[in-house]
């Protein structure tokens, strides 16, 4: 980080975060739709870190509350959204849509950027065009499409196309044959009412590229996720909701292998193509020395124990510094047009 930090042009950070209704509920249910919601502990950590910077933090838990706040047009407000929502393919775009409608400043992608990132099919197409290695994949929009997939390079992963936080992705989504693939795909089509992505499984190391935009470029950190006591677990297993939802027994460490320069260049081109992201996490596998793109997450989990925060704190940053840099990323963006309202 720069030794001298510029003063942030804001007075209140409006943290919009819907809360998991019952944290005692069994976290391994693959049909849960609320895994992108936040815990009270995560929200408390974020607001406390913001307040330690001498900035007010206001937590709002609903879109109605955000709309009411936006209508009051406080000039010093900046919105930080970790809103998850449920059962809507547009849910991750709702907060920036409200902010744009009221000319309210916010951190992260605009409506278009959110939709592009949420749709795995589109984000993979853009990643490939930018030069990133993307595994073989096909989209299944209905059961009839299953008969038109042609030759499938098993093993493959079957998962919802527009979900995050491993919603709908369990270990049994890694399938070895056509019968398994069709069974899981049909279940996901019925349960989530959205297209299903069939993607070649890639072994290797589970890694994430963690990015915060800055005025002079991007802060980029590389982390590896491991299962404690099983360093090679992800060679043959998914990073699914069984591991991700409870976040128990996971280790996040700085990546000890250099990412190829052509992959770093492709990552930068992808982010430029999507547009302003503020902060984000790019998930992938490191296989045979190359980064294989899986998905782009512009609302990375900001808990102090998460991969995003730890990728920076392991490099000497404090958690408050991570939040400060995320807040500062709002000023980087000068491309959002004013509302016509």
C-alpha positions as CSV (number, residue, x, y, z in Angstrom):
1,X,0.0,0.0,0.0
2,X,1.1,3.6,-0.5
3,X,2.7,5.1,2.5
4,X,0.5,8.2,2.5
5,X,-3.1,7.5,2.0
6,X,-5.5,10.1,0.6
7,X,-8.5,11.2,2.6
8,X,-11.6,9.3,1.7
9,X,-14.3,11.4,0.3
10,X,-17.2,10.0,2.3
11,X,-18.8,10.3,5.7
12,X,-21.0,7.2,6.0
13,X,-20.6,3.7,4.5
14,X,-24.1,2.1,4.1
15,X,-23.5,-1.6,4.4
16,X,-26.4,-3.4,2.7
17,X,-26.4,-7.0,3.9
18,X,-29.3,-9.5,4.4
19,X,-28.7,-11.9,7.3
20,X,-28.9,-15.7,7.3
21,X,-32.1,-16.4,9.2
22,X,-31.0,-19.4,11.2
23,X,-27.3,-20.1,11.6
24,X,-28.0,-23.3,13.5
25,X,-29.6,-24.8,10.3
26,X,-27.7,-27.7,8.8
27,X,-25.1,-26.0,6.5
28,X,-24.7,-29.0,4.2
29,X,-28.1,-28.9,2.6
30,X,-27.4,-28.6,-1.1
31,X,-30.8,-27.1,-1.8
32,X,-30.3,-24.1,0.4
33,X,-30.7,-20.8,-1.5
34,X,-29.5,-18.4,1.2
35,X,-25.8,-19.2,1.2
36,X,-24.9,-15.7,-0.2
37,X,-26.5,-14.0,2.8
38,X,-24.2,-12.9,5.6
39,X,-23.9,-13.8,9.2
40,X,-24.2,-11.2,11.9
41,X,-20.6,-11.8,12.8
42,X,-19.3,-11.0,9.3
43,X,-21.4,-7.8,9.2
44,X,-20.1,-6.8,12.7
45,X,-16.5,-7.3,11.6
46,X,-17.0,-5.2,8.5
47,X,-18.7,-2.3,10.3
48,X,-16.2,-2.3,13.2
49,X,-13.3,-2.2,10.7
50,X,-14.9,0.8,8.9
51,X,-15.6,2.6,12.2
52,X,-12.0,2.1,13.3
53,X,-11.1,4.3,10.3
54,X,-13.1,7.1,11.8
55,X,-16.0,6.6,9.3
56,X,-19.6,6.0,10.3
57,X,-21.1,2.6,9.2
58,X,-24.8,2.0,8.8
59,X,-26.1,-1.5,8.3
60,X,-29.3,-1.9,6.3
61,X,-30.7,-5.4,5.8
62,X,-33.3,-4.9,3.1
63,X,-33.7,-3.3,-0.3
64,X,-36.7,-1.2,1.0
65,X,-34.4,0.3,3.7
66,X,-31.8,1.1,1.1
67,X,-34.4,2.7,-1.2
68,X,-35.6,4.9,1.7
69,X,-32.0,5.9,2.6
70,X,-31.2,6.6,-1.1
71,X,-34.3,8.9,-1.4
72,X,-32.9,11.1,1.3
73,X,-29.8,11.8,-0.9
74,X,-27.1,12.2,1.8
75,X,-24.1,13.4,-0.2
76,X,-21.5,11.6,2.0
77,X,-23.1,8.2,1.6
78,X,-21.3,5.4,-0.2
79,X,-22.9,1.9,-0.4
80,X,-21.0,-1.3,0.2
81,X,-23.2,-4.2,-0.9
82,X,-22.8,-7.7,0.4
83,X,-26.5,-8.3,-0.3
84,X,-27.2,-11.9,-1.3
85,X,-30.9,-12.3,-1.9
86,X,-32.6,-15.5,-3.0
87,X,-34.3,-17.1,-6.0
88,X,-33.8,-14.3,-8.5
89,X,-31.3,-14.4,-11.4
90,X,-31.1,-10.6,-11.1
91,X,-30.6,-10.4,-7.3
92,X,-27.0,-9.4,-7.4
93,X,-27.8,-6.4,-9.7
94,X,-30.6,-5.0,-7.5
95,X,-28.4,-2.9,-5.2
96,X,-26.5,-1.1,-8.0
97,X,-29.8,-0.6,-9.9
98,X,-31.2,1.3,-6.9
99,X,-28.0,3.3,-6.4
100,X,-27.9,4.3,-10.1
101,X,-31.6,5.3,-10.0
102,X,-30.9,7.7,-7.1
103,X,-27.4,8.8,-8.2
104,X,-26.1,7.2,-5.0
105,X,-22.4,6.3,-4.9
106,X,-21.5,2.7,-4.5
107,X,-18.6,0.3,-4.5
108,X,-18.3,-2.4,-7.1
109,X,-19.7,-3.1,-10.6
110,X,-22.7,-1.5,-12.1
111,X,-25.8,-3.4,-13.1
112,X,-24.3,-4.7,-16.3
113,X,-21.1,-5.8,-14.6
114,X,-23.0,-7.7,-11.9
115,X,-25.1,-9.6,-14.4
116,X,-22.0,-10.5,-16.5
117,X,-20.2,-11.8,-13.5
118,X,-23.2,-13.7,-12.2
119,X,-23.8,-15.5,-15.5
120,X,-21.1,-18.2,-15.7
121,X,-21.7,-18.8,-19.4
122,X,-21.1,-15.1,-20.3
123,X,-18.1,-14.6,-17.9
124,X,-16.4,-17.7,-19.3
125,X,-16.9,-16.5,-22.9
126,X,-15.3,-13.1,-22.0
127,X,-12.5,-14.8,-20.1
128,X,-11.7,-17.0,-23.1
129,X,-11.8,-14.0,-25.4
130,X,-9.3,-12.3,-23.1
131,X,-6.9,-15.2,-23.4
132,X,-7.7,-17.1,-20.2
133,X,-7.7,-20.9,-20.1
134,X,-11.3,-22.0,-19.6
135,X,-12.3,-25.6,-19.2
136,X,-14.6,-27.3,-21.8
137,X,-18.2,-26.4,-20.9
138,X,-21.7,-26.5,-22.3
139,X,-24.9,-24.9,-21.2
140,X,-28.1,-26.9,-20.6
141,X,-31.3,-24.8,-20.6
142,X,-33.8,-27.6,-20.5
143,X,-33.8,-31.4,-20.4
144,X,-33.9,-31.7,-24.2
145,X,-30.4,-30.0,-24.3
146,X,-29.0,-33.0,-22.5
147,X,-29.4,-35.1,-25.6
148,X,-27.5,-32.5,-27.7
149,X,-24.3,-32.3,-25.7
150,X,-22.4,-34.6,-28.0
151,X,-19.1,-36.1,-26.7
152,X,-18.5,-35.1,-23.1
153,X,-15.0,-35.2,-21.6
154,X,-15.7,-36.9,-18.2
155,X,-15.4,-36.3,-15.4
156,X,-17.4,-33.1,-15.5
157,X,-19.0,-30.8,-12.9
158,X,-22.7,-30.0,-13.2
159,X,-23.8,-26.8,-11.5
160,X,-26.3,-23.9,-11.6
161,X,-25.3,-21.3,-14.1
162,X,-26.3,-18.2,-12.1
163,X,-25.5,-19.0,-8.5
164,X,-22.6,-18.1,-6.2
165,X,-21.2,-19.4,-2.9
166,X,-21.4,-22.9,-4.2
167,X,-25.2,-22.9,-4.0
168,X,-26.4,-26.1,-5.6
169,X,-22.8,-27.5,-5.9
170,X,-22.0,-30.6,-3.8
171,X,-19.5,-33.3,-4.2
172,X,-22.0,-35.4,-6.1
173,X,-22.0,-32.7,-8.8
174,X,-18.7,-34.2,-10.0
175,X,-19.9,-37.0,-12.2
176,X,-18.1,-39.7,-14.1
177,X,-20.7,-40.8,-16.7
178,X,-23.7,-39.7,-18.7
179,X,-26.3,-41.3,-16.4
180,X,-25.0,-39.4,-13.4
181,X,-24.7,-36.1,-15.4
182,X,-28.3,-36.3,-16.6
183,X,-29.7,-37.2,-13.1
184,X,-27.9,-34.2,-11.4
185,X,-28.7,-31.8,-14.3
186,X,-32.4,-32.6,-14.2
187,X,-32.5,-32.1,-10.4
188,X,-30.8,-28.7,-10.7
189,X,-33.0,-27.6,-13.5
190,X,-36.1,-28.3,-11.4
191,X,-34.8,-26.9,-8.2
192,X,-33.2,-23.7,-9.4
193,X,-35.3,-22.9,-12.5
194,X,-32.3,-21.7,-14.4
195,X,-29.8,-23.0,-16.9
196,X,-27.2,-25.6,-15.8
197,X,-23.5,-25.5,-16.7
198,X,-21.7,-28.7,-17.5
199,X,-17.9,-28.1,-17.2
200,X,-14.9,-30.4,-17.5
201,X,-13.4,-31.0,-14.0
202,X,-9.9,-29.7,-13.7
203,X,-7.5,-31.1,-11.0
204,X,-4.7,-29.1,-9.5
205,X,-4.5,-26.5,-6.8
206,X,-7.5,-24.5,-5.7
207,X,-6.5,-20.9,-6.0
208,X,-8.0,-17.4,-6.0
209,X,-6.9,-14.1,-7.5
210,X,-7.9,-11.3,-5.2
211,X,-8.1,-7.8,-6.6
212,X,-8.7,-4.3,-5.3
213,X,-8.8,-1.4,-7.8
214,X,-6.6,1.5,-7.0
215,X,-5.9,4.9,-8.7
216,X,-2.5,3.7,-9.9
217,X,-3.6,0.2,-11.0
218,X,-4.7,-2.9,-9.2
219,X,-3.6,-4.5,-5.9
220,X,-3.5,-8.2,-6.8
221,X,-2.9,-11.1,-4.3
222,X,-2.8,-14.9,-5.0
223,X,-4.0,-17.4,-2.4
224,X,-4.4,-21.1,-2.2
225,X,-7.2,-22.9,-0.3
226,X,-6.4,-26.3,1.2
227,X,-8.2,-28.8,3.4
228,X,-6.3,-29.1,6.7
229,X,-4.5,-32.5,6.7
230,X,-5.3,-33.2,3.1
231,X,-3.0,-31.0,0.9
232,X,-3.9,-32.6,-2.4
233,X,-7.7,-32.9,-1.7
234,X,-8.7,-30.7,-4.6
235,X,-6.8,-32.8,-7.1
236,X,-9.9,-35.0,-7.2
237,X,-12.6,-33.1,-5.3
238,X,-14.7,-30.0,-5.7
239,X,-14.6,-26.9,-3.5
240,X,-18.3,-27.3,-2.9
241,X,-20.8,-26.3,-0.3
242,X,-19.8,-29.1,2.1
243,X,-16.5,-27.3,2.7
244,X,-17.3,-23.7,1.8
245,X,-20.5,-23.1,3.7
246,X,-19.3,-24.0,7.2
247,X,-15.7,-22.8,6.4
248,X,-14.2,-25.3,8.9
249,X,-10.9,-27.1,8.5
250,X,-9.9,-24.8,5.6
251,X,-6.5,-23.2,5.3
252,X,-5.8,-20.1,3.2
253,X,-2.2,-19.5,2.4
254,X,-0.3,-17.2,0.0
255,X,0.3,-19.0,-3.3
256,X,3.9,-20.2,-3.4
257,X,4.0,-20.7,-7.2
258,X,4.2,-17.8,-9.6
259,X,1.3,-17.2,-11.9
260,X,2.3,-17.2,-15.6
261,X,2.7,-13.7,-17.0
262,X,0.3,-14.5,-19.9
263,X,-2.3,-15.5,-17.3
264,X,-1.9,-12.3,-15.3
265,X,-2.2,-10.3,-18.5
266,X,-5.4,-12.2,-19.4
267,X,-6.8,-11.5,-15.9
268,X,-6.2,-7.8,-16.4
269,X,-7.8,-7.8,-19.8
270,X,-10.9,-9.6,-18.4
271,X,-11.3,-7.0,-15.6
272,X,-11.0,-4.2,-18.1
273,X,-13.6,-5.8,-20.3
274,X,-16.1,-6.2,-17.4
275,X,-15.5,-2.6,-16.4
276,X,-15.1,-1.2,-12.9
277,X,-15.3,-3.9,-10.3
278,X,-14.0,-2.2,-7.2
279,X,-12.9,-5.4,-5.6
280,X,-13.3,-9.0,-6.7
281,X,-12.1,-12.6,-6.5
282,X,-11.3,-14.8,-9.5
283,X,-11.5,-18.5,-8.7
284,X,-9.7,-21.1,-10.6
285,X,-7.3,-24.1,-10.6
286,X,-3.6,-24.0,-11.0
287,X,-2.8,-27.0,-13.2
288,X,0.4,-27.7,-15.1
289,X,1.7,-24.2,-14.2
290,X,-1.3,-22.4,-15.8
291,X,-4.3,-20.7,-14.3
292,X,-7.6,-22.2,-15.4
293,X,-10.6,-19.8,-15.0
294,X,-13.7,-21.0,-13.2
295,X,-15.6,-17.9,-12.2
296,X,-15.5,-14.2,-11.3
297,X,-17.0,-13.0,-8.0
298,X,-17.3,-9.2,-7.6
299,X,-18.8,-9.5,-4.1
300,X,-16.1,-11.7,-2.5
301,X,-16.8,-12.8,1.0
302,X,-15.3,-10.1,3.2
303,X,-15.1,-11.9,6.5
304,X,-11.7,-11.6,8.2
305,X,-11.3,-15.4,7.9
306,X,-12.2,-15.5,4.2
307,X,-9.8,-16.1,1.3
308,X,-10.1,-12.5,0.1
309,X,-9.2,-10.7,3.3
310,X,-6.5,-13.3,4.3
311,X,-4.8,-13.0,0.9
312,X,-4.0,-9.4,1.9
313,X,-3.5,-9.7,5.7
314,X,-1.0,-12.5,5.2
315,X,1.0,-9.9,3.2
316,X,1.1,-7.5,6.2
317,X,-2.1,-5.5,5.7
318,X,-4.5,-5.1,8.6
319,X,-8.1,-6.0,8.1
320,X,-9.0,-2.3,8.4
321,X,-6.5,-1.5,5.6
322,X,-8.2,-4.0,3.4
323,X,-11.6,-2.3,4.0
324,X,-10.1,1.1,3.5
325,X,-8.7,0.1,0.1
326,X,-12.1,-1.3,-0.9
327,X,-13.8,2.0,0.1
328,X,-11.1,3.9,-1.8
329,X,-11.9,1.9,-5.0
330,X,-15.2,3.8,-5.3
331,X,-13.3,6.9,-6.4
332,X,-11.4,5.0,-9.1
333,X,-14.6,4.7,-11.2
334,X,-15.4,7.7,-13.4
335,X,-17.5,5.9,-16.0
336,X,-20.9,5.6,-14.5
337,X,-23.4,7.9,-16.3
338,X,-25.7,10.0,-14.2
339,X,-29.2,8.9,-13.7
340,X,-31.8,10.3,-16.1
341,X,-34.3,10.5,-13.3
